[in-house]
Amino acid sequence: MKRIFSLALVLLPCLLSASPKYWIYLKSKDLNATPAVSSLTLENRQKLGLITSDELDLPIKREYELALCDQSVKIINRSKWLNAVSAVLTSEQAMRIRDLDFVQEVVPIDPGFYIARTKAIEKAQMAPVMSQVQASAFLKEGITAKDVTIGVIDAGFYGADSSLSLTQIFSNKRVLGIRDYVKPGRAGDLLFSTAESFSDMHGTEVLAAIAGIDDQDQVQYGMATNAKFYLARTDYSLREYRGEEDNWIAAMEWMDSLGVRLINTSLGYAKGFSDPRENYIPSQMDGKTSAITRAAQIASDKKGIMLIVSAGNEGDDKSWGIVSAPADAKGVLSVGATNGKLWNRIGYSSTGPEFLSYVKPNVSCFSLYGTSLSAPVITGFAACILQANPKLSNKELIDLIEKSAHLYPYGNNFVGYGVPLASRALALAKAPYLPSNSRFVTAKGKNFEIDVVSQDSLVAIYRKKNNKDVLSQQVAKVQNGKVSLKRQNGERFTTIDLRDSVVEVEWD
């Protein structure tokens, strides 16, 4: 992960320091500079109808870098998208740098970086979710994400090259590039052989959930079994609460410069640790505040990148509860986690903030061990759709995946539009519409009985205060082909989840 690529962000070695890390935002760029992206990136953007190159692709001004060096600033990462550099500064340095005439702003980087923790990939985790999302529908069509390139930004990839479930990736030389943004200059191959903590296997588990297959036991762990990969390590596991969003943004820009269109990240920013005054707070998960969210939105709007992000595992945390950055960005596909049987939200899965005007998470799927594994499952799903229809833009792909989900069009802030289904997604990839699997009814009074068609005796229901925000998630009985509802205080809508269809009730 640490080969220097002249078109991407170049990293300089930085000694660890007790001083905090800062973003130094700059005022302008050299508009005559050469865009720092590859010809493949430009070609991809042209095919998608995007502006092939703009000011965001221009590198940081060299004269600004030299001026910062004169102030004894050791630059860690450069972000051409944000027109900023990151550096470790003392408080005295930060004050001095703010007074430079070319500096726009100096902002601390010290929010907490959370890994949505997993346990080792196993059959008990992956077999049910492969069935749930109908992975066999892709196999039946011979779709395995062939010719699709995926970027994975994570904490570490220890043991990936020797994992039985990833043999087909490494034996066929389908890892195209590796970068280590935590320890710049270290040979990329050391990521596979060096572990400092259990978190250094996190990226390996994520990679298996995207593309893993065990030929010996005939177990499919992921759907993108023939994809190609770029891997980036951006989080230092022994310093989990130190802000490293600059590493993440650097990795995003590197992958964009290489023409990568689909990226998975199972990392997120929420609360801080060392200085509570610098923590993010829930109200800042608004899709526009954090640097990492703003970069994710740039990737979506300006660069045509499909970014799939874990919603987060803070659903049971009363001090937080909602998605973490960058899952709050409107342009990313945020993925929550469901229970296996009823497909409703599993307790730890983070919910979408009620103050957002759009649905988060976008979709969800089964995961025993965190949204860290549900997001890569959907990344493999998305890669298969891209093989089926390579002309889809990132926004068209998000729209297709949402429409393929089992609750569509009645999404909510617990599970989004529900579980994407491969059979529906493949149909949508060939045609712009599907027969409706939804029904809308109006209920009067406090009690309402509705006819349903279900093979199950219990179904999930979502009681909502408006068309997306859930008051409570419950289980209802199906008796004699009917579900009986009693309206709760503040309840305006009720979603009845029948898995193969959905009923939306509006209370009059």
LOFI-199557 format. One record per residue (C-alpha): y, x, z. Coordinates in steps of 0.001 Angstrom, whole numbers, padded with zeros to 6 digits, always signed. Each point is the difference from the previous one (the first is absolute). Layout:
! residues N
YXZ...
***
This chain:
! residues 508
+000000+000000+000000+002316+002888+000080+000378+001447-003448+003654+000296-000991+000730-002124-003071+003277+000802-001695+000813-003599-000893-000652-001390+003456+001541+000487+003421-000186+003665+000975-000684+000725+003652+001128+002973+002030-001921+001297+003030+001433-001211+003275-000785+001200+003480-000732-002741+002523+002890-000386+002388+000900-001964+003061+003123-001166-001850-000178-003382-001758-000351-000518-003714+002876-001541-001996+000748-001499-003393+003059+001598-001598+001306-002490-002580+002088+001530-002794+002906-001443-001977-000695+000703-003663-002305+001501-002626+000373+002100-003119-000215-002674-002703-000744+002674-002628-003112+001242+001788-003481-000450-001467-002033-002902+001490-002686+001341+002356-002903-002099-001338-002841+000537-002439-000253-001264-003572-002846-002291+001134+002338-001619+002541+002600-000632-002711-002668-001371-002333-001351-002379+002660+003462-001329+000768+000726-000568-003685-003241-001977-000394+000955-002167+002996+003477-000701-001381+001734+001975+002749+002941+002383-000381-001802+003238-000803+002300+002173+002108+003007-000505+002237+002034+001787+002654-002809-000430+002534-002122+002447-002041+002595+002767+000141-000615+002807+002510+002164+000841+003001+003038+002092-000933-000829+003684+000322+003504+000826+001246-000482-002426+002914-003266+001684+000947+001650+003410-000008+002849-001282+002126-002486-001399+002537-001847+003327+000033+003314+001660+000866-000002-002257+003078-003488+001306+000948-001613-003309-001002-003686+000330-000917-000731-002846-002410-003412-001627+000484-000102-002741-002659+002285-001081-002819+000261-003632-001101+001569-000560-003377-000317-003786+000480+002075+000008+003211+002114+003018-001048-000840+001564+003323-001754+002945+001609-001795+000160+003330+000373+002824+002478-000501+000870+003669+003436+000307+001576+001438+000619+003417+002587-002559+001155+002711+002603-000590-001212+000601-003555-000148-003734-000694+003645-000406+001075+001045+002941-002165-001935-001231-003053+001606-003465+000269+003397+001606-000613-000977+001576-003335+001898-001665-002850-003125-000630-002125-001990-001619+002824-000061-003802+000133-001906-000473+003249-002325+001765+002458-002678-002251+001530-002797+000871+002487-003620-000459-001093-001796-000907+003187-001814-003341-000260-003682-000211+000808-002525+000478-002746-003124-002072+000469-003379+000476-001556-001787-003339-000277-003098+001432+001636-003481-000408-001383-003553+000755+000903-002337+001709-002436-000810-002013-003112-003237-001904+000478-001981-002832-001563+001013-002456+002732+003637+000450-001084-000180+000205-003769-002888-002249-001110+001685-003207+001267+003383+000803-001540-001546+000896-003369-001642-003435+000030+003187-001693+001202+002198+001326-002829-002814-000523-002561-000311+003670-000948-003141-000826-001969+002168-001846-002558+001558+003339-000983-003408+001691-000220-001311-002814-002182+002814+000735-002463-000602+003769+000235+003382+000525+001658+000164+003026+002324+003668+001102-000367-000860+002423-002796+003086+001854-001289+002119-001226+002949+001726+002624+002165+000633-000750+003685+002152+001860+002491-001041+000051+003671+002575+000969+002630-001624+000443+003394-000637+002120+003083-002858+002231-001132-003086+000237-002189-002396+002018+002127-003545-000068-001387+000929-001990-003098-001590+002486-002398-003338-000166+001868-000064-003764+000671-003018-001696-001595+002106-003035-000847+002483+002158-001963-002477+002240-001847+000770-001596-003361+003722+000782+000353-000377+003683+000806-002993+000766-002217+001913-001401-002982+003192+001856+000949+002027-003187+000347+002338+001327+002706+002825+001208-002240+002358+001431+002592+000454+000535+003743+003086+000660+002114+000425+000681+003695+003527-000925+001067-000741+000690+003657-000854+003677-000492+001705+001036-003254-001587+002942-001747-003489-000626+001361-002685-000155-002683-000829-003622-000783-003748+000543+000311+000463+000785+003707+000738-003694+000538-003678-000670-000620-001284+002702+002366+002512+000042+002890+000413-002676+002677+002372+000062+002954-000861-003483+001262-001960-003118-000956+003053-001250-001930-000606+002713-002580-002938-002093-001256+002210-003042-000458+000789+000669-003657-003694+000611-000692-000837-003456+001362+002812-001555-002026-001201+001759-003155-003514-001342+000578+001353-003545+000388+001733+000362-003368-002748+001677-001982-003072+000741+002126-003565-000728-001047-003314+001096+001511-002429+000206-002911-002918+000818+002286+000348-003176+002095+001627-002011-002815+003008-000863+002175+003428-000469-001552+002863+000952+002317+002847-000338-002503+000618-001405-003461+001825+002830-001809-003098+002193-000328+001130+001615-003277+003682+000511+000818+001813+003346+000105+002071+001095+002992+002956+001955+001298-000116+000578+003775+002864+000757+002379-000077+000735+003724+003280-001004+001632-000829-000582+003672-000779+002635+002621-002619-001582+002235+000796+002073+003086+003626-001064-000148-000523-003682-000811+003252-001278+001431+002220+002456-001800+001857-001565-002928-001430+001266-003286+001391-002534-002419+001523+002842-002044-003512+001313-000728-001042-003470-001148+003005-000385-002311-000595+003497-001397-003591-000954-000806+001134-003216-001694+002456+001889-002199-002627+002637-000849-002464-002666-001122+002688-001814-001999+000896+003263-001746-003635+000270-001146-000130-003527-001410-002079-001617+002778+000436-003789-000106-002188-001139+002925+000328+001427+003533-001696-000887+003299+001371+000854+003424-001562-001044+003304+002839+001369+002125+003076-001664+001415+003118+000344+002137+000643-002164+003042+001040+001183+003471+001064+003492+000997-001073+002163+002871+002165+002964+000918+003391-001714+000137-000099-003812+000404+003603-000244-001183-001144+001042-003461-002933-002400-000287-000198-002544-002741+000225-003499+001402-001742-003064-001486+003239-001371-001497+000204+003126-002182-003209-000945-001822+002272-001860-002403-000965+001641-003289+003118+002154-000230+000682+002033+003160-002513+002863+000265+000101+002892-002455-003709-000387-000705+000475-003697-000865+002976+000734-002239-002043+002641-001826-002875-002461-000408+002375-002549-001520+001379+002611-002400-003582+000815-001006-000603-003674-000742+003277-000973-001675+000953+003173-001833-003219+001958-000543-002599-002714-000658-002330+001215+002759-002559-002364+001539+000005+000941+003684-002660-001543+002253+000663+000323+003727-001820-000899+003220+001849-002782+001807-000645+001691+003362-002135-000515+003094+002685-001149+002430-000830-003722-000086-001066+000014+003662+002929+002161+001118+002461-002409+001640+002794+002564-000243-000381+000251-003785-002522-002308-001688+001346+000150-003561-000550+002215-003041+001266+003583+000088+001996+001861-002660-000511+000253-002951-002141-003185+000050+003254-001947+000422+001239+001015-003476+000091-002989-002338-001364+002001-002926-003183+001324+001622-003329-001797+000403-000565-000158+003768-003570-000688+001099-001074-001624+003269-003481-000517+001440-002152-003100+000412-003021-001019+002008-003249+000005-001905-001081-003626+000369+003095-002208-000169+002257+002440-001896+002866-000570+002449+002083+002753+001620-001852+002413+002249+001973+000551+003213+001188+003577-000523+001375-000610-003524+003800+000138-000049+001876-003134-001026+002988-000336-002295+003468-000241+001579+001313-003540-000017+003464+001228-001003-001274+001203-003393+000524-002395-002897-003267+001103-001631-003636-000057+001109-001413+003035+001824-002765+001031+000016-000532-000909-003653-003794-000324+000248-002818+000811+002430-003725+000739+000082-002736+000595+002549+000128+003150+002098-001720+000810+003259+002024+003106+000689+003583-000494-001114+002282-000735-002910-000534+003681-000799-003203-001082-001740+001135-003362-001368+002817+001619-002028-002261+002473-001863-002455-002794-000797+002812-001818-001791+001104+003273-001620-003440+000273-001594+000318-003658-000994+003388+000678-001644-001373+003047-001837-002755-002148-001512+002582-002525-001194+001997+002837-001586-003098+001039-001929-000424-003594-001172+003668-000208-001041+001828+003364-000045+003197-001612-001305+000740-001770+003282+003161+001179+001756-000079+000562+003763+001769-003297+000639-002300-001892-002352-002965+001556+001788+001280-001079+003426+000586-003505-001340-003516-000107-001476-001652+001165+003228+001932-002567+002028-000959-002773-002429-003655+001062+000183+000015-000401+003795-001775-002950+001549+003011-001661+001705+002393+000250-002946+002646-001458-000283+000176-000756+003732+000519+003448+001510+000940+000665+003605+001127+002863+002204-003471+000416+001567-002213+000747-003041+002411-000314-002924-001590-001829-002919-003427+000759+001406-002938+001893-001475+000218+001136-003656-003042-001087-002019-001193+002117-002916-001170-002939-002130+003464-001550+000104+001741+003328-000524-002039+000759-003128+000756-003440-001388+003710+000517+000692-000099+003430-001660-001071-001745-003219+002174-003137+000280+003207-000888+001865-001358-002949+001953-002991-001353+001913-001162-003501+000845+001568-000915+003341-002161+000330+003096+002676-001538+002218+001031-003468+001077+003284-001160+001539+000193-003148+002136+002624-001647+002172-000835-001240+003506+001926-002609+001960+000059-000431+003753-001659+002189+002624-003643-000301-001108-001520+000473-003411-003539+000037-001370-000695+001666-003313-003076+000082-002239-001278+003500-000749-002905+001518-001888-001560+002784+002053-003458+001324+000726+001280+001358+003322+000226-001931+003262+003016+002070+001108+003056+000968-002050+003147+001994+000738+003335-001776+000140+003524+001390+000235+002653-002091+001747+003390+001060-001384+003622-000538+000978+001040+000339-003645-001735+000801-003271-001024+003533+001074+000363+000672+003737-002989-000821+002203+000350-001710+003368-003714+000348+000775-003276+000823-001713-002819-002346+000976-003484-001168-000933-000663-003634-000987-003263-001929-000215-001192-001631-003195-001608-003312+000929-001336-002411-002609+001955+001792-002696+003299-000314+001848+002384+002159+002039+002053-001744+002684+003438+001432+000789+002419-000690+002835+003513+001240-000665+001397+002562+002437+003601+000398+001126+001979+001813-002664-002797-000248-002577+001226-000776-003516-002941+001201-002100-003721+000488+000575-002227+002104-002250-003703-000882-000034-002021+002976-001193-003253-001050-001702-000528+003496-001492-000790-001240-003505+003010-002343+000102+003056-000685+002148+001807-003130+001188+003665+000055+000972+001219-002814+002215+003713-000744+000332+000917-002085+003029+002513-002733-000754
***
